[in-house]
Amino acid sequence: MTRIRRGYIAHKRRTKMRFFTSGFRGTHSNLTRTIIQQKMRAFVSAHQDRDRQKRNLRRLWITRINAVIR
């Protein structure tokens, strides 16, 4: 019986995933399951940080306006 080579489409998809996780270290940039988990975590953090950035800028504006008024 001849040896069957595994599908290259899945391999291509996984190497593509590794391309997007270039900033992660260790296992988080090598294993498929942890890559997916880290990407989900990164998306959640990015969403929270956008809200936090708006909050911080609002505080800064209020502080500056208050200083100018005084």
Long-range contacts (C-beta under 8 A, 24 or more apart in sequence): none
